[in-house]
Amino acid sequence: RKRNSSTVGLESSPDSDPDDEEHKRRQPGVKRACNECRQQKLRCDVVQDPYQPCSRCIKHKLDCRIDSNFKRVGKRSRFAELERNKELLERQIQELKQQVSTSKPTPPPQSMSPFFPPPNGPNGQSSAMYAGLSNSPDQQHLGSHEAVASLLDLKQGLDGSAAGFGASPNSRLLRSLEEVVLAPHRVNELFEEYWSNYHGFLELLDPEQSPDSFFDQSKLLFWTIIVIAARQFGRDRELLSRLTAPYTRLVWGSMSKVPQNYNVVKALCLLCAWPLPTSSTSTDPTFMFCGLMMQIAKQIGLHRPSHAQDFTRTHINLKDEDVKDRLKTWACCNIVAQNIATGYGQPPDTLYDATLDFGDASFHDTPLPTQVAQRLALEKFCNHITKTLYSNEKQPNDIFGERQDSIRVNMLAQAMHGLETRLDSSTNWLPLHLSAVRLHLRLHTFFDPPSSPTYSSDLQELYQATTNFLDVAMSDELTGLKYATSFIMQMMLAAGFALFKLLNSFFVVNVDRDYGRNLFYRTIRAIRNMSVITNDLPQRLAEVLVQLWKASGEGFKYEEDSDRPPTRRSVDHNVQLKVRCRMSMSLLYDSVWRWREELQGKVRVESLDKAVKNPTSPEATS
């Protein structure tokens, strides 16, 4: 009732004129200017219905459009963006010039995709523009104009592997990861570096594939290969440092995408084998990446390589070679996962079920490559050692049953000897991994009580396993130790700390001291040579090891007491461990803990960050 009264009052108001309201309803909509005129704040005579472009756009040959979501762009912000793009292009061109200057022109291998021939435009203009991209071996490098054209193509959003019309052939030649741009010859050099020095440690990939093929399969896999090859790449020592930040963002960005494909699993497998260098174990994400690798692999059904259809909603038609590749990938995932668990002193995330059980068949008769099959057998035995000695139900400080540990170790040693007779010792790097597994077995001696009747003989076996591993690793036949996986680096550290403990304990009276000290010096040099960047873990832990060595007598502590039996106190203090929950790596973590608690700042006054820049010599006298 009140609403009707108010309505009537409004309608009878002297300010309301029915004719005016009717006129407003018949008035056409607000006229809008086109995007170009709105950007410049100019008068526009565009006609919307029927649509006719405005006279200004016709005069200047502009795209006359009206977008409802159009927003003006300030000249200052636009100018700032152009300045940033200009600086970026200048840096990338400079990098390309440096890459060309440090490389020799070499023809691409037959497996590489040839450069696209230049288009034949009128008057030969297009041919002249792309003349630098001919198939002649001495013209494979980019000139400055071609580099600019390629970079402009990249900035316009053209993918380096795009093959659509309108894309300059130059855009297919470069690979870019954020601000890092690689010329084609540099990509070829890095892939050759990977195949020559890294592939032998883990034969996961197919060397017959070209870099373009890997890029098409997975951008993450392609850049993972590049990052690994850049670790010790002598022609550009700064490449790895430039790649680290954008590659890390690429990895985490790829992990956030669901669902994944098994090329991402391959990339994670390689990344876990050769992680990005770090200066602290607390900031190392490798163990986490390893868990992601195994979880993604199982989620997409790699553990059932011939039944991939059961793990996807879409139809998958796998060929025999596809099934074999998935099986090889799954085997390599378990190999790397076992290495990571052993090297970090953690329980493994491996899955050794019927898929990877080939019985007593010869390694040449399995569907896996021979090297992968033998490595898998070694890592399965390594897992058996871990479960038998380090994963039992007893508490770490419980001495119940420790007398039986020596019996278990001897039984495992016999079983390992049987496995060794089946292996082909001529396979690349297999003797090194075999001696690493043997060292993993014998490092359990540090958990034995000094009262054990076999304590002295067990220490002797540990010493032999340690020296054997170091001799194999640093032999003349194995000259590529600096390219080894992080697992080998961790076992080198474990062997170095084991040698340090034995040579500075009562046990030294039973061995050749001079040989032991010289072997220790060589070990320090080898570990430092495995460093990738300044202040990474190999450099830091080698410095810790040397400082412990010098503070403990440098192997001379028991020189004068060789004829006197050691006291129980010396046995407990020098050989026994306080950190006992990191499996065979407990020795390493125990030694670092002792250095931090007892020696930090005493052998060297400066911090460890500064000490690694001027490393302590193990051979210098105190």
C-alpha positions as CSV (number, residue, x, y, z in Angstrom):
1,R,0.0,0.0,0.0
2,K,2.8,2.4,0.9
3,R,4.8,1.4,-2.2
4,N,1.8,2.2,-4.4
5,S,1.5,5.6,-2.9
6,S,5.1,6.5,-3.3
7,T,4.9,5.3,-6.9
8,V,2.0,7.5,-7.6
9,G,3.7,10.4,-6.0
10,L,6.7,10.0,-8.2
11,E,4.7,9.7,-11.4
12,S,2.8,12.9,-10.5
13,S,6.0,14.8,-9.6
14,P,6.5,18.0,-11.6
15,D,10.1,16.9,-12.4
16,S,8.9,13.8,-14.2
17,D,7.9,14.2,-17.9
18,P,6.5,11.1,-19.6
19,D,7.6,12.4,-23.0
20,D,11.2,12.8,-21.8
21,E,11.4,9.3,-20.5
22,E,10.0,7.9,-23.8
23,H,12.7,10.0,-25.7
24,K,15.5,8.5,-23.5
25,R,14.3,5.0,-24.2
26,R,14.4,5.6,-28.0
27,Q,18.0,7.2,-27.8
28,P,20.7,4.9,-29.4
29,G,23.6,3.4,-27.3
30,V,26.8,5.2,-26.5
31,K,29.1,5.5,-29.4
32,R,32.6,3.9,-28.7
33,A,35.9,4.6,-30.3
34,C,38.1,1.9,-31.8
35,N,41.1,0.5,-29.9
36,E,43.7,2.5,-31.7
37,C,41.9,5.8,-31.2
38,R,41.2,5.1,-27.6
39,Q,44.9,4.3,-27.0
40,Q,45.8,7.8,-28.4
41,K,42.7,9.5,-26.9
42,L,41.6,10.8,-30.4
43,R,38.2,11.4,-31.9
44,C,37.0,8.4,-33.8
45,D,34.4,8.1,-36.6
46,V,34.1,4.4,-36.7
47,V,30.6,3.0,-37.6
48,Q,29.6,0.0,-35.7
49,D,26.4,-1.1,-37.6
50,P,27.2,-1.9,-40.3
51,Y,30.8,-1.9,-39.3
52,Q,33.1,0.5,-41.1
53,P,36.7,1.3,-40.0
54,C,37.5,4.8,-39.0
55,S,39.3,7.2,-41.3
56,R,42.4,7.3,-39.1
57,C,42.9,3.5,-39.2
58,I,42.3,3.5,-42.9
59,K,44.9,6.3,-43.4
60,H,47.6,4.6,-41.3
61,K,46.7,1.1,-42.3
62,L,45.9,0.0,-38.7
63,D,43.7,-2.8,-37.5
64,C,40.4,-1.0,-36.6
65,R,38.7,-3.1,-33.9
66,I,36.5,-2.5,-30.9
67,D,37.1,-4.9,-28.0
68,S,35.0,-4.8,-24.8
69,N,38.0,-5.7,-22.6
70,F,40.4,-3.2,-24.2
71,K,42.6,-1.2,-21.8
72,R,44.9,1.6,-22.6
73,V,48.7,0.9,-22.1
74,G,50.7,3.8,-20.7
75,K,53.6,5.0,-22.8
76,R,56.0,4.9,-19.9
77,S,55.3,1.2,-19.1
78,R,55.4,0.3,-22.7
79,F,58.7,2.1,-23.2
80,A,60.1,0.4,-20.1
81,E,59.0,-3.0,-21.4
82,L,60.7,-2.3,-24.7
83,E,63.9,-1.3,-22.9
84,R,63.9,-4.5,-21.0
85,N,63.4,-6.6,-24.1
86,K,66.2,-4.7,-25.8
87,E,68.6,-5.4,-23.0
88,L,67.6,-9.0,-23.0
89,L,68.2,-9.4,-26.7
90,E,71.6,-7.7,-26.4
91,R,72.6,-10.1,-23.6
92,Q,71.4,-13.1,-25.6
93,I,73.2,-11.9,-28.8
94,Q,76.4,-11.5,-26.7
95,E,76.1,-15.0,-25.4
96,L,75.6,-16.4,-28.9
97,K,78.7,-14.5,-30.1
98,Q,80.7,-16.0,-27.2
99,Q,79.5,-19.5,-28.0
100,V,80.5,-19.1,-31.7
101,S,83.9,-17.7,-30.8
102,T,84.7,-20.7,-28.4
103,S,83.5,-23.4,-30.9
104,K,85.0,-24.9,-34.0
105,P,82.6,-25.3,-36.9
106,T,81.7,-28.9,-37.3
107,P,79.1,-30.5,-39.6
108,P,76.1,-31.9,-37.8
109,P,75.9,-35.7,-37.3
110,Q,73.7,-37.6,-39.7
111,S,71.2,-38.3,-36.9
112,M,70.6,-34.6,-36.4
113,S,67.8,-32.8,-38.3
114,P,69.2,-30.8,-41.2
115,F,68.6,-27.1,-41.3
116,F,65.6,-26.1,-43.3
117,P,66.4,-24.7,-46.7
118,P,65.8,-21.0,-47.2
119,P,62.6,-20.0,-49.0
120,N,63.0,-18.7,-52.6
121,G,61.3,-15.3,-52.5
122,P,61.1,-12.8,-55.3
123,N,64.4,-11.4,-56.5
124,G,66.2,-13.8,-54.2
125,Q,65.5,-11.6,-51.1
126,S,64.5,-14.4,-48.8
127,S,67.4,-16.6,-50.0
128,A,69.8,-13.8,-49.2
129,M,68.3,-13.3,-45.7
130,Y,68.9,-16.9,-44.8
131,A,72.1,-17.4,-46.7
132,G,74.0,-18.0,-43.5
133,L,71.9,-21.2,-42.9
134,S,73.0,-23.2,-45.9
135,N,74.1,-26.8,-45.5
136,S,77.7,-26.0,-46.1
137,P,79.7,-27.1,-43.0
138,D,81.6,-23.8,-42.8
139,Q,78.3,-21.8,-42.7
140,Q,76.5,-23.5,-39.8
141,H,77.2,-20.7,-37.3
142,L,74.8,-17.8,-36.9
143,G,75.8,-14.3,-37.9
144,S,74.6,-11.3,-36.0
145,H,71.6,-10.7,-38.3
146,E,70.5,-14.3,-38.1
147,A,70.9,-14.3,-34.4
148,V,68.7,-11.1,-34.1
149,A,66.1,-12.7,-36.4
150,S,66.0,-15.8,-34.3
151,L,65.7,-14.0,-31.1
152,L,62.9,-11.8,-32.4
153,D,61.1,-14.9,-33.5
154,L,61.5,-16.3,-29.9
155,K,60.3,-13.0,-28.4
156,Q,57.2,-13.1,-30.6
157,G,56.2,-16.4,-29.0
158,L,57.4,-18.9,-31.6
159,D,58.5,-22.2,-30.2
160,G,61.9,-23.3,-31.2
161,S,60.5,-26.5,-32.5
162,A,57.5,-24.9,-34.3
163,A,57.1,-25.9,-38.0
164,G,54.1,-23.8,-38.9
165,F,53.9,-21.2,-41.7
166,G,55.1,-17.8,-41.0
167,A,57.9,-18.9,-38.6
168,S,61.3,-17.9,-39.7
169,P,63.7,-20.9,-40.2
170,N,66.0,-19.2,-37.7
171,S,63.5,-19.8,-34.9
172,R,64.1,-23.5,-35.3
173,L,67.8,-23.2,-34.6
174,L,67.9,-21.8,-31.1
175,R,66.8,-23.3,-27.8
176,S,66.0,-20.9,-25.0
177,L,65.3,-21.3,-21.3
178,E,64.2,-17.9,-20.0
179,E,67.2,-15.7,-20.7
180,V,69.6,-18.5,-21.6
181,V,69.8,-19.1,-25.3
182,L,71.9,-21.9,-26.9
183,A,72.9,-21.9,-30.6
184,P,72.5,-25.2,-32.4
185,H,76.2,-26.1,-32.4
186,R,76.3,-25.5,-28.7
187,V,73.4,-27.9,-28.2
188,N,75.2,-30.5,-30.3
189,E,78.4,-30.1,-28.3
190,L,76.5,-30.5,-25.0
191,F,74.7,-33.6,-26.2
192,E,78.0,-35.1,-27.3
193,E,79.5,-34.2,-23.9
194,Y,76.6,-36.2,-22.3
195,W,76.9,-39.2,-24.5
196,S,80.7,-39.4,-24.1
197,N,81.1,-38.8,-20.4
198,Y,77.8,-39.4,-18.6
199,H,75.7,-41.9,-20.5
200,G,78.0,-44.8,-19.5
201,F,77.1,-44.5,-15.9
202,L,73.3,-44.9,-16.5
203,E,72.2,-46.1,-20.0
204,L,68.7,-44.8,-19.8
205,L,68.4,-42.9,-23.0
206,D,68.9,-43.8,-26.7
207,P,72.0,-42.2,-28.2
208,E,70.5,-42.5,-31.7
209,Q,67.9,-39.9,-30.9
210,S,68.7,-36.3,-31.9
211,P,68.4,-33.3,-29.6
212,D,65.4,-32.1,-31.5
213,S,63.7,-35.4,-30.8
214,F,64.3,-35.1,-27.1
215,F,63.0,-31.5,-27.1
216,D,59.8,-32.6,-28.9
217,Q,59.3,-35.4,-26.4
218,S,59.8,-33.3,-23.3
219,K,61.2,-29.9,-22.7
220,L,62.2,-30.9,-19.1
221,L,64.1,-34.0,-20.4
222,F,65.9,-31.9,-23.0
223,W,67.1,-29.3,-20.5
224,T,68.0,-32.0,-17.9
225,I,70.5,-33.4,-20.4
226,I,71.8,-29.9,-21.1
227,V,72.2,-29.2,-17.4
228,I,74.0,-32.5,-16.7
229,A,76.4,-31.9,-19.7
230,A,77.1,-28.4,-18.4
231,R,78.5,-29.7,-15.1
232,Q,82.1,-30.1,-16.4
233,F,81.8,-28.4,-19.7
234,G,85.1,-26.8,-20.4
235,R,84.0,-24.5,-23.2
236,D,81.6,-22.5,-21.0
237,R,82.3,-22.8,-17.3
238,E,79.5,-20.4,-16.4
239,L,76.8,-22.1,-18.3
240,L,75.6,-24.3,-15.4
241,S,75.4,-21.3,-13.0
242,R,73.3,-19.4,-15.6
243,L,71.0,-22.4,-16.1
244,T,70.5,-23.3,-12.4
245,A,67.8,-20.8,-11.5
246,P,65.6,-21.1,-14.7
247,Y,66.0,-24.9,-14.7
248,T,64.9,-25.1,-11.1
249,R,61.8,-23.2,-11.9
250,L,61.2,-25.4,-14.9
251,V,61.4,-28.5,-12.7
252,W,59.0,-27.3,-10.1
253,G,56.6,-26.0,-12.8
254,S,56.6,-29.4,-14.5
255,M,55.9,-31.1,-11.2
256,S,52.8,-29.1,-10.7
257,K,51.2,-30.4,-13.9
258,V,48.9,-33.4,-13.8
259,P,48.9,-35.9,-15.4
260,Q,52.5,-36.6,-16.1
261,N,54.2,-38.7,-18.8
262,Y,57.1,-41.0,-18.5
263,N,59.5,-38.7,-20.2
264,V,59.2,-36.5,-17.1
265,V,60.1,-39.7,-15.1
266,K,63.2,-40.0,-17.2
267,A,64.2,-36.4,-16.5
268,L,63.8,-36.9,-12.7
269,C,65.8,-40.1,-12.9
270,L,68.7,-38.3,-14.5
271,L,68.3,-35.3,-12.2
272,C,68.5,-37.6,-9.1
273,A,71.6,-39.3,-10.5
274,W,73.3,-36.0,-11.2
275,P,71.6,-33.4,-8.9
276,L,72.2,-29.7,-9.1
277,P,75.2,-28.8,-6.9
278,T,74.4,-27.5,-3.4
279,S,76.4,-26.5,-0.4
280,S,74.3,-28.2,2.3
281,T,72.6,-31.5,2.7
282,S,69.7,-29.7,4.4
283,T,68.9,-27.8,1.2
284,D,69.3,-30.7,-1.1
285,P,65.9,-31.8,-2.7
286,T,67.3,-34.9,-4.3
287,F,65.7,-37.4,-1.9
288,M,62.4,-35.6,-2.4
289,F,62.7,-35.7,-6.2
290,C,63.5,-39.4,-5.9
291,G,60.2,-40.0,-4.1
292,L,58.3,-38.0,-6.7
293,M,60.0,-40.0,-9.5
294,M,58.9,-43.3,-8.0
295,Q,55.4,-42.1,-7.2
296,I,54.8,-40.7,-10.7
297,A,56.3,-43.8,-12.3
298,K,53.8,-46.0,-10.4
299,Q,50.9,-43.6,-11.0
300,I,51.4,-43.9,-14.8
301,G,52.0,-47.7,-14.6
302,L,55.7,-48.0,-15.4
303,H,55.8,-50.9,-12.9
304,R,53.5,-52.7,-15.2
305,P,55.1,-51.7,-18.5
306,S,52.9,-54.0,-20.7
307,H,49.6,-53.0,-19.1
308,A,49.8,-49.2,-19.4
309,Q,46.1,-49.2,-20.5
310,D,45.1,-50.0,-16.9
311,F,46.5,-46.7,-15.6
312,T,44.9,-44.3,-18.1
313,R,41.5,-43.3,-19.4
314,T,42.6,-43.0,-23.0
315,H,43.5,-45.9,-25.4
316,I,47.2,-46.6,-25.6
317,N,48.7,-48.8,-28.4
318,L,52.2,-49.8,-27.3
319,K,54.7,-51.4,-29.6
320,D,57.2,-53.9,-28.4
321,E,60.0,-51.3,-28.4
322,D,57.7,-49.0,-26.3
323,V,57.2,-51.7,-23.7
324,K,60.9,-52.4,-23.6
325,D,61.6,-48.7,-23.1
326,R,59.1,-48.4,-20.3
327,L,60.7,-51.5,-18.6
328,K,64.2,-50.0,-19.0
329,T,62.9,-46.8,-17.5
330,W,61.4,-48.6,-14.5
331,A,64.6,-50.5,-13.9
332,C,66.7,-47.4,-14.0
333,C,64.3,-45.7,-11.6
334,N,64.9,-48.5,-9.1
335,I,68.6,-48.4,-9.7
336,V,68.7,-44.6,-9.0
337,A,66.3,-44.9,-6.1
338,Q,68.5,-47.5,-4.5
339,N,71.6,-45.4,-5.0
340,I,69.9,-42.4,-3.5
341,A,68.8,-44.4,-0.4
342,T,72.2,-45.8,0.1
343,G,74.1,-42.5,-0.4
344,Y,71.7,-40.6,1.9
345,G,71.5,-43.3,4.5
346,Q,67.7,-43.6,4.2
347,P,65.2,-46.5,3.6
348,P,64.8,-47.1,-0.1
349,D,61.6,-46.5,-2.1
350,T,62.3,-49.3,-4.5
351,L,59.9,-51.9,-5.8
352,Y,61.5,-55.2,-6.8
353,D,58.5,-57.4,-7.7
354,A,57.8,-59.8,-10.5
355,T,58.3,-57.1,-13.2
356,L,62.0,-56.9,-12.4
357,D,62.5,-60.6,-11.4
358,F,64.3,-62.5,-14.2
359,G,65.3,-65.5,-12.1
360,D,68.6,-67.1,-12.9
361,A,68.5,-66.1,-16.5
362,S,71.7,-64.8,-18.1
363,F,72.0,-61.0,-18.2
364,H,72.1,-61.2,-22.0
365,D,68.8,-63.0,-22.1
366,T,66.7,-60.5,-20.2
367,P,64.6,-57.8,-22.0
368,L,66.9,-55.2,-20.5
369,P,70.2,-53.9,-21.9
370,T,73.1,-55.9,-20.4
371,Q,74.5,-53.0,-18.5
372,V,71.2,-52.1,-17.0
373,A,70.4,-55.7,-16.1
374,Q,73.7,-56.1,-14.3
375,R,73.4,-52.8,-12.5
376,L,69.9,-53.8,-11.4
377,A,71.2,-57.1,-10.0
378,L,73.8,-55.2,-8.0
379,E,71.3,-52.7,-6.6
380,K,68.9,-55.5,-5.7
381,F,71.7,-57.1,-3.7
382,C,72.5,-53.8,-2.1
383,N,68.8,-53.6,-1.0
384,H,69.2,-57.1,0.4
385,I,72.2,-55.9,2.5
386,T,70.2,-52.9,3.7
387,K,67.3,-54.9,4.8
388,T,69.4,-57.6,6.4
389,L,71.8,-55.4,8.4
390,Y,70.3,-52.0,8.8
391,S,66.5,-52.4,8.7
392,N,65.9,-55.0,11.4
393,E,63.6,-54.5,14.3
394,K,66.2,-53.9,17.0
395,Q,66.8,-50.4,18.3
396,P,70.0,-48.6,17.2
397,N,71.6,-48.8,20.6
398,D,70.5,-52.3,21.5
399,I,73.4,-54.7,21.6
400,F,71.1,-57.8,21.6
401,G,72.0,-59.9,18.6
402,E,75.0,-57.9,17.5
403,R,77.2,-61.0,17.7
404,Q,75.1,-62.5,15.0
405,D,75.7,-59.5,12.7
406,S,79.2,-60.8,11.8
407,I,77.6,-64.1,10.8
408,R,75.1,-62.2,8.6
409,V,77.9,-60.1,7.0
410,N,79.9,-63.2,6.2
411,M,76.9,-64.9,4.6
412,L,76.2,-61.8,2.5
413,A,79.8,-61.7,1.5
414,Q,79.6,-65.3,0.2
415,A,76.4,-64.5,-1.7
416,M,78.0,-61.4,-3.2
417,H,80.9,-63.5,-4.4
418,G,78.5,-65.8,-6.2
419,L,76.8,-62.7,-7.9
420,E,80.3,-61.4,-8.9
421,T,81.0,-64.6,-10.8
422,R,77.9,-64.0,-13.0
423,L,78.8,-60.4,-13.8
424,D,80.8,-59.2,-16.8
425,S,83.6,-57.1,-15.3
426,S,84.4,-55.6,-18.7
427,T,81.1,-53.6,-18.7
428,N,81.5,-49.9,-18.3
429,W,81.9,-48.8,-14.7
430,L,80.6,-52.1,-13.3
431,P,83.8,-52.9,-11.3
432,L,83.4,-49.5,-9.6
433,H,79.7,-50.1,-8.6
434,L,80.6,-53.7,-7.5
435,S,83.3,-52.4,-5.2
436,A,80.9,-49.7,-3.9
437,V,78.3,-52.4,-2.9
438,R,81.1,-54.4,-1.2
439,L,82.0,-51.2,0.8
440,H,78.4,-50.7,1.7
441,L,78.4,-54.2,3.2
442,R,81.7,-53.8,5.2
443,L,80.8,-50.3,6.6
444,H,78.6,-52.1,9.0
445,T,81.7,-53.0,10.9
446,F,81.5,-49.6,12.6
447,F,78.4,-50.9,14.4
448,D,80.2,-53.9,15.8
449,P,81.1,-53.9,19.6
450,P,84.8,-54.0,20.4
451,S,84.1,-57.1,22.4
452,S,83.2,-59.1,19.4
453,P,85.6,-62.0,18.8
454,T,85.8,-61.2,15.1
455,Y,86.3,-57.5,15.6
456,S,89.9,-57.3,14.4
457,S,89.2,-59.5,11.3
458,D,86.1,-57.4,10.5
459,L,88.1,-54.2,10.6
460,Q,90.6,-55.9,8.3
461,E,87.8,-56.7,5.8
462,L,86.6,-53.2,6.0
463,Y,90.1,-51.8,5.3
464,Q,90.4,-54.1,2.3
465,A,87.0,-53.1,0.9
466,T,87.8,-49.4,1.4
467,T,91.2,-49.5,-0.3
468,N,89.8,-51.7,-3.1
469,F,87.0,-49.2,-3.8
470,L,89.4,-46.3,-3.8
471,D,92.0,-48.1,-6.0
472,V,89.3,-49.0,-8.5
473,A,87.9,-45.5,-8.5
474,M,91.2,-43.8,-9.1
475,S,92.7,-46.4,-11.4
476,D,94.2,-45.3,-14.7
477,E,91.5,-47.2,-16.6
478,L,88.8,-45.0,-15.1
479,T,89.7,-41.5,-16.0
480,G,86.1,-40.1,-16.0
481,L,85.5,-40.1,-12.2
482,K,84.6,-36.4,-12.2
483,Y,81.6,-37.3,-14.4
484,A,80.3,-40.0,-12.0
485,T,76.9,-39.9,-10.3
486,S,76.3,-38.4,-6.9
487,F,76.2,-42.0,-5.5
488,I,79.8,-42.6,-6.4
489,M,80.8,-39.2,-4.9
490,Q,79.1,-40.1,-1.7
491,M,80.8,-43.5,-1.6
492,M,84.1,-41.8,-2.2
493,L,83.4,-39.6,0.8
494,A,82.4,-42.7,2.9
495,A,85.6,-44.4,1.9
496,G,87.7,-41.3,2.7
497,F,86.2,-41.0,6.2
498,A,86.6,-44.8,6.8
499,L,90.2,-44.6,5.8
500,F,90.7,-41.6,8.1
501,K,89.2,-43.4,11.0
502,L,91.2,-46.6,10.5
503,L,94.5,-44.8,10.0
504,N,94.0,-42.8,13.1
505,S,93.0,-45.7,15.4
506,F,94.7,-48.6,17.0
507,F,94.1,-50.6,13.8
508,V,96.9,-48.7,11.9
509,V,99.5,-51.0,13.4
510,N,98.2,-53.8,11.2
511,V,98.6,-52.0,7.8
512,D,101.2,-50.3,5.7
513,R,101.0,-46.7,7.0
514,D,102.8,-45.1,4.1
515,Y,100.5,-46.7,1.5
516,G,97.4,-45.7,3.6
517,R,98.5,-42.1,3.9
518,N,99.3,-41.8,0.2
519,L,96.0,-43.3,-0.6
520,F,94.3,-40.8,1.6
521,Y,96.0,-37.9,-0.1
522,R,94.9,-39.2,-3.5
523,T,91.4,-39.6,-2.2
524,I,91.2,-35.9,-1.1
525,R,92.4,-34.8,-4.5
526,A,89.9,-37.0,-6.3
527,I,87.0,-35.8,-4.2
528,R,87.9,-32.2,-4.8
529,N,88.2,-32.9,-8.5
530,M,84.6,-34.1,-8.5
531,S,83.5,-30.7,-7.5
532,V,81.1,-28.9,-9.9
533,I,81.0,-25.4,-8.5
534,T,82.9,-23.6,-5.7
535,N,81.8,-24.4,-2.2
536,D,79.7,-27.4,-3.2
537,L,79.4,-30.5,-1.0
538,P,82.6,-32.3,-2.4
539,Q,84.7,-29.2,-1.6
540,R,83.2,-28.6,1.8
541,L,83.3,-32.2,3.0
542,A,86.8,-32.8,1.6
543,E,87.9,-29.7,3.7
544,V,86.1,-31.2,6.8
545,L,87.9,-34.5,6.2
546,V,91.3,-32.8,5.9
547,Q,90.7,-30.8,9.1
548,L,89.7,-33.9,11.0
549,W,92.8,-35.7,9.6
550,K,95.2,-33.0,10.8
551,A,93.5,-32.7,14.2
552,S,93.7,-36.5,14.7
553,G,97.5,-37.0,14.1
554,E,97.6,-37.4,10.3
555,G,98.1,-41.1,10.6
556,F,101.1,-40.8,13.0
557,K,99.3,-41.0,16.3
558,Y,100.0,-44.7,16.9
559,E,103.4,-44.8,15.3
560,E,105.3,-45.2,18.5
561,D,102.9,-47.5,20.1
562,S,102.9,-50.2,17.4
563,D,104.3,-52.8,19.9
564,R,101.8,-52.0,22.6
565,P,98.2,-53.3,22.6
566,P,95.6,-50.5,22.5
567,T,93.5,-49.7,25.5
568,R,89.7,-50.2,25.5
569,R,89.3,-46.4,25.7
570,S,91.3,-45.8,22.5
571,V,89.2,-48.4,20.7
572,D,85.9,-46.9,21.7
573,H,86.9,-43.3,21.1
574,N,88.4,-43.6,17.7
575,V,86.3,-46.2,15.9
576,Q,82.9,-46.3,17.5
577,L,80.0,-44.1,16.3
578,K,77.6,-41.8,18.0
579,V,75.4,-41.2,14.9
580,R,74.0,-44.7,14.2
581,C,70.7,-44.2,12.4
582,R,72.0,-43.4,8.9
583,M,72.8,-47.0,7.9
584,S,76.2,-47.3,6.1
585,M,76.4,-43.5,5.9
586,S,76.3,-43.1,9.6
587,L,80.1,-42.9,9.6
588,L,80.0,-39.8,7.3
589,Y,77.3,-38.0,9.4
590,D,79.1,-39.0,12.6
591,S,82.4,-37.5,11.4
592,V,80.7,-34.3,10.3
593,W,78.9,-34.1,13.7
594,R,82.3,-34.5,15.5
595,W,83.9,-31.9,13.4
596,R,81.1,-29.4,14.1
597,E,81.0,-30.1,17.8
598,E,84.8,-30.4,18.5
599,L,87.0,-29.0,15.8
600,Q,85.1,-26.2,14.0
601,G,87.2,-23.1,14.1
602,K,90.3,-24.8,15.7
603,V,92.2,-26.2,12.8
604,R,91.2,-23.2,10.6
605,V,90.1,-20.0,12.2
606,E,88.0,-18.9,9.2
607,S,84.6,-20.3,8.4
608,L,84.2,-23.3,6.1
609,D,82.9,-21.1,3.3
610,K,86.2,-19.2,3.3
611,A,88.4,-22.2,3.9
612,V,87.3,-24.0,0.7
613,K,88.6,-21.1,-1.3
614,N,92.1,-21.8,0.1
615,P,91.8,-25.5,0.8
616,T,93.9,-27.2,3.5
617,S,96.6,-29.5,2.2
618,P,96.4,-33.0,3.8
619,E,100.2,-33.5,3.2
620,A,101.3,-30.3,5.0
621,T,102.6,-30.8,8.5
622,S,100.8,-29.2,11.4
